[in-house]
Amino acid sequence: MPTTRRRHAITETPPVKEALDELRAELGSDKVPMGEIVVLGARDKLRQLRAEREGRLLRRRRLTDRIRAREPLADPLAAAEIRRQGWARPL
């Protein structure tokens, strides 16, 4: 049927088939609501991406705050111990 909207085709690779078979068994039907599955999956993926981005931003803010506060970014005693034991070149 002609449409101006994008069409999508999904190949049931082994992991896709496994997930869909599990859903089919739970639904008790061979028909799976592909549109709903795509929407739910896209929203879940968006949540993951946004959480990862927020985590990166939080770590950057913490690092920026430590730099501005002139806090050491490494443990000076641990660094001295490594130098003393010869695990690193002297400065």
C-alpha positions in Angstrom: 0.0 0.0 0.0 1.5 3.4 -0.9 2.5 5.6 1.9 4.7 8.7 2.6 5.9 7.2 5.9 9.0 5.1 6.3 8.7 1.3 6.3 10.8 -1.0 8.3 11.7 -4.7 7.9 13.0 -6.8 10.7 15.0 -10.0 10.2 14.5 -12.6 13.0 18.2 -13.1 13.8 18.7 -15.6 16.6 18.6 -13.0 19.5 15.5 -11.3 17.9 13.8 -14.6 17.3 14.5 -15.6 20.9 13.0 -12.4 22.3 10.0 -12.6 20.0 9.3 -16.3 20.7 9.3 -15.5 24.4 6.8 -12.7 23.8 4.7 -14.9 21.5 4.6 -17.6 24.2 3.5 -15.1 26.8 0.9 -13.5 24.5 -0.4 -17.0 23.4 -0.4 -15.7 19.8 1.9 -15.6 16.8 0.9 -12.0 16.3 3.2 -9.5 18.0 2.5 -5.8 18.2 5.6 -4.6 16.3 4.6 -1.0 16.4 4.3 -1.1 20.2 7.5 -3.1 20.5 9.4 -0.5 18.5 8.0 2.4 20.5 8.8 0.8 23.8 12.3 -0.2 22.7 13.0 3.3 21.3 11.8 4.9 24.5 13.9 2.6 26.6 17.0 3.2 24.5 16.4 7.0 24.8 16.3 6.6 28.6 19.6 4.7 28.6 21.3 7.2 26.3 20.1 10.1 28.4 21.2 8.5 31.7 24.7 7.8 30.2 25.0 11.4 29.0 23.9 12.7 32.5 26.5 10.4 34.1 29.2 11.8 31.9 28.1 15.4 32.6 28.1 14.7 36.3 31.6 13.3 36.2 32.8 16.3 34.2 31.2 18.7 36.7 32.9 16.9 39.6 36.2 17.0 37.9 35.8 20.7 37.1 34.9 21.4 40.7 37.9 19.5 42.0 40.2 21.4 39.5 38.7 24.8 40.5 39.1 23.9 44.2 42.7 22.9 43.5 42.2 19.5 45.0 44.8 16.9 44.0 43.5 14.7 41.2 45.6 11.7 42.4 46.7 10.4 45.8 50.1 12.0 46.4 51.2 9.4 48.9 50.3 6.6 46.5 52.3 8.3 43.7 55.3 8.7 46.0 55.1 5.0 46.9 55.1 4.0 43.3 58.1 6.2 42.6 59.9 4.8 45.6 59.3 1.2 44.5 60.5 2.0 41.0 57.2 1.4 39.2 57.5 4.8 37.5 60.2 7.0 36.3 61.3 9.8 38.7 60.0 13.3 37.9 
